[in-house]
Amino acid sequence: MNIERPYRIAVIDDDPVLLDIMERVLRKQPHVITRSFTSPKEALRAIRDEKIHIVFVDINMPEMFGDDVLKECIGMKQGIQVYIVTGSDSLLLADRCLNNGARGVLFKPFDHQELIAHITEAIQFLDKWNRLVNNKQKKAG
């Protein structure tokens, strides 16, 4: 099954200032639509219902931890590319998230180029997926 462009992104963070910064950077990227959430539970509903493809989630939020959001996203079996955003410098935390299926970790404070590098990586991965699916369909048909 192809994943249609524009790719849908969810940014989840309880800090509205950081959320605004990330959203402004991501909105400048081609081929994406960005939605922001301060509530992880609200975001999970949208991720499921709207078939969101890429998620940036803060690890430490009062309503729900980001690694729990990661597990929920992976459990949806929709190929969601999840990036953890954290102010912690704990490599154990980053390693745990990567082992649980996170595509990458974005450490705060970050510059815009780091965020752009992650979104570019996710877009390239989804584009590659689409090429593989198309090639398989051509060979089958």
C-alpha positions as a Markdown table, in Angstrom:
| # | Residue | x | y | z |
|---|---|---|---|---|
| 1 | Met | 0.0 | 0.0 | 0.0 |
| 2 | Asn | 1.4 | 3.4 | -1.0 |
| 3 | Ile | 1.7 | 6.1 | 1.6 |
| 4 | Glu | 0.3 | 9.2 | -0.1 |
| 5 | Arg | 1.9 | 12.6 | -0.2 |
| 6 | Pro | 1.7 | 15.1 | 1.4 |
| 7 | Tyr | 3.0 | 13.2 | 4.4 |
| 8 | Arg | 1.2 | 14.0 | 7.6 |
| 9 | Ile | 3.3 | 15.0 | 10.7 |
| 10 | Ala | 2.2 | 15.2 | 14.3 |
| 11 | Val | 4.3 | 17.3 | 16.7 |
| 12 | Ile | 3.5 | 16.6 | 20.4 |
| 13 | Asp | 5.0 | 18.7 | 23.2 |
| 14 | Asp | 3.6 | 20.3 | 26.3 |
| 15 | Asp | 5.7 | 23.4 | 25.8 |
| 16 | Pro | 3.7 | 25.7 | 23.4 |
| 17 | Val | 6.8 | 27.8 | 22.6 |
| 18 | Leu | 8.8 | 24.8 | 21.4 |
| 19 | Leu | 5.8 | 23.4 | 19.7 |
| 20 | Asp | 5.4 | 26.7 | 17.7 |
| 21 | Ile | 9.1 | 26.7 | 16.8 |
| 22 | Met | 9.0 | 23.1 | 15.5 |
| 23 | Glu | 5.8 | 23.7 | 13.6 |
| 24 | Arg | 7.1 | 26.8 | 11.9 |
| 25 | Val | 10.3 | 24.9 | 10.7 |
| 26 | Leu | 8.3 | 21.9 | 9.6 |
| 27 | Arg | 5.7 | 23.9 | 7.7 |
| 28 | Lys | 8.5 | 25.2 | 5.4 |
| 29 | Gln | 9.3 | 21.7 | 4.3 |
| 30 | Pro | 7.8 | 20.5 | 1.0 |
| 31 | His | 5.4 | 17.5 | 0.8 |
| 32 | Val | 4.2 | 17.6 | 4.4 |
| 33 | Ile | 1.3 | 18.8 | 6.5 |
| 34 | Thr | 1.9 | 19.5 | 10.2 |
| 35 | Arg | -0.4 | 19.3 | 13.1 |
| 36 | Ser | 0.6 | 20.3 | 16.7 |
| 37 | Phe | -0.7 | 18.8 | 19.9 |
| 38 | Thr | -0.1 | 19.6 | 23.6 |
| 39 | Ser | -2.1 | 16.5 | 24.6 |
| 40 | Pro | -0.6 | 13.1 | 23.8 |
| 41 | Lys | -3.9 | 11.4 | 24.2 |
| 42 | Glu | -5.5 | 13.8 | 21.7 |
| 43 | Ala | -2.6 | 13.3 | 19.4 |
| 44 | Leu | -2.9 | 9.5 | 19.5 |
| 45 | Arg | -6.5 | 9.8 | 18.4 |
| 46 | Ala | -5.5 | 12.0 | 15.5 |
| 47 | Ile | -2.6 | 9.7 | 14.6 |
| 48 | Arg | -4.9 | 6.7 | 14.4 |
| 49 | Asp | -7.8 | 8.4 | 12.7 |
| 50 | Glu | -5.9 | 10.6 | 10.2 |
| 51 | Lys | -3.2 | 8.1 | 9.4 |
| 52 | Ile | -0.3 | 10.3 | 10.4 |
| 53 | His | 3.0 | 9.1 | 9.1 |
| 54 | Ile | 5.6 | 11.0 | 11.1 |
| 55 | Val | 5.6 | 11.8 | 14.8 |
| 56 | Phe | 7.9 | 14.0 | 16.9 |
| 57 | Val | 7.1 | 13.5 | 20.5 |
| 58 | Asp | 8.5 | 15.1 | 23.7 |
| 59 | Ile | 9.6 | 12.3 | 26.1 |
| 60 | Asn | 8.6 | 14.1 | 29.3 |
| 61 | Met | 5.0 | 15.3 | 29.5 |
| 62 | Pro | 2.6 | 15.4 | 32.4 |
| 63 | Glu | -0.3 | 13.6 | 30.7 |
| 64 | Met | 1.7 | 10.7 | 29.2 |
| 65 | Phe | 5.3 | 10.0 | 28.6 |
| 66 | Gly | 6.7 | 10.1 | 25.1 |
| 67 | Asp | 8.0 | 6.5 | 25.2 |
| 68 | Asp | 4.4 | 5.4 | 25.9 |
| 69 | Val | 3.3 | 7.4 | 22.9 |
| 70 | Leu | 6.0 | 5.7 | 20.9 |
| 71 | Lys | 4.8 | 2.2 | 22.0 |
| 72 | Glu | 1.2 | 3.2 | 21.0 |
| 73 | Cys | 2.3 | 4.4 | 17.6 |
| 74 | Ile | 4.4 | 1.2 | 16.9 |
| 75 | Gly | 1.4 | -0.9 | 18.1 |
| 76 | Met | -0.8 | 0.7 | 15.4 |
| 77 | Lys | 1.2 | -1.1 | 12.8 |
| 78 | Gln | 0.9 | 1.8 | 10.3 |
| 79 | Gly | 4.6 | 2.2 | 9.7 |
| 80 | Ile | 4.7 | 5.5 | 11.7 |
| 81 | Gln | 8.1 | 7.1 | 11.9 |
| 82 | Val | 8.5 | 8.3 | 15.5 |
| 83 | Tyr | 11.2 | 10.7 | 16.7 |
| 84 | Ile | 11.7 | 11.3 | 20.4 |
| 85 | Val | 12.4 | 14.9 | 21.5 |
| 86 | Thr | 14.1 | 15.2 | 24.8 |
| 87 | Gly | 15.9 | 17.7 | 27.1 |
| 88 | Ser | 17.6 | 14.8 | 28.9 |
| 89 | Asp | 21.1 | 13.9 | 28.0 |
| 90 | Ser | 20.6 | 10.3 | 29.1 |
| 91 | Leu | 21.9 | 7.9 | 26.5 |
| 92 | Leu | 20.1 | 5.1 | 28.3 |
| 93 | Leu | 16.8 | 6.8 | 27.6 |
| 94 | Ala | 17.7 | 7.4 | 24.0 |
| 95 | Asp | 18.9 | 3.8 | 23.6 |
| 96 | Arg | 15.6 | 2.5 | 25.2 |
| 97 | Cys | 13.5 | 4.5 | 22.8 |
| 98 | Leu | 15.6 | 3.4 | 19.8 |
| 99 | Asn | 15.2 | -0.2 | 20.9 |
| 100 | Asn | 11.5 | 0.3 | 21.2 |
| 101 | Gly | 11.2 | 1.4 | 17.6 |
| 102 | Ala | 12.0 | 5.1 | 17.5 |
| 103 | Arg | 13.5 | 6.3 | 14.3 |
| 104 | Gly | 15.7 | 8.8 | 16.0 |
| 105 | Val | 16.2 | 11.1 | 19.0 |
| 106 | Leu | 16.3 | 14.9 | 18.8 |
| 107 | Phe | 18.1 | 16.4 | 21.8 |
| 108 | Lys | 17.0 | 19.8 | 23.2 |
| 109 | Pro | 18.2 | 22.4 | 22.6 |
| 110 | Phe | 18.5 | 21.7 | 18.9 |
| 111 | Asp | 19.0 | 23.9 | 15.9 |
| 112 | His | 16.6 | 23.9 | 12.9 |
| 113 | Gln | 19.0 | 22.0 | 10.8 |
| 114 | Glu | 18.8 | 19.0 | 13.1 |
| 115 | Leu | 15.1 | 19.0 | 12.9 |
| 116 | Ile | 15.2 | 19.3 | 9.1 |
| 117 | Ala | 17.7 | 16.4 | 8.9 |
| 118 | His | 15.3 | 14.2 | 10.8 |
| 119 | Ile | 12.3 | 15.1 | 8.7 |
| 120 | Thr | 14.3 | 14.7 | 5.5 |
| 121 | Glu | 15.3 | 11.2 | 6.7 |
| 122 | Ala | 11.7 | 10.3 | 7.4 |
| 123 | Ile | 10.5 | 11.6 | 4.0 |
| 124 | Gln | 13.3 | 9.7 | 2.2 |
| 125 | Phe | 12.3 | 6.5 | 4.1 |
| 126 | Leu | 8.6 | 6.9 | 3.1 |
| 127 | Asp | 9.5 | 7.7 | -0.5 |
| 128 | Lys | 11.7 | 4.6 | -0.6 |
| 129 | Trp | 8.8 | 2.5 | 0.8 |
| 130 | Asn | 6.6 | 3.8 | -1.9 |
| 131 | Arg | 9.1 | 2.9 | -4.6 |
| 132 | Leu | 9.4 | -0.6 | -3.2 |
| 133 | Val | 5.6 | -1.1 | -3.2 |
| 134 | Asn | 5.3 | 0.3 | -6.7 |
| 135 | Asn | 8.0 | -2.0 | -8.0 |
| 136 | Lys | 6.4 | -5.0 | -6.4 |
| 137 | Gln | 3.0 | -4.1 | -7.8 |
| 138 | Lys | 4.5 | -3.7 | -11.3 |
| 139 | Lys | 6.1 | -7.1 | -11.1 |
| 140 | Ala | 2.9 | -8.7 | -9.8 |
| 141 | Gly | 0.7 | -7.1 | -12.5 |
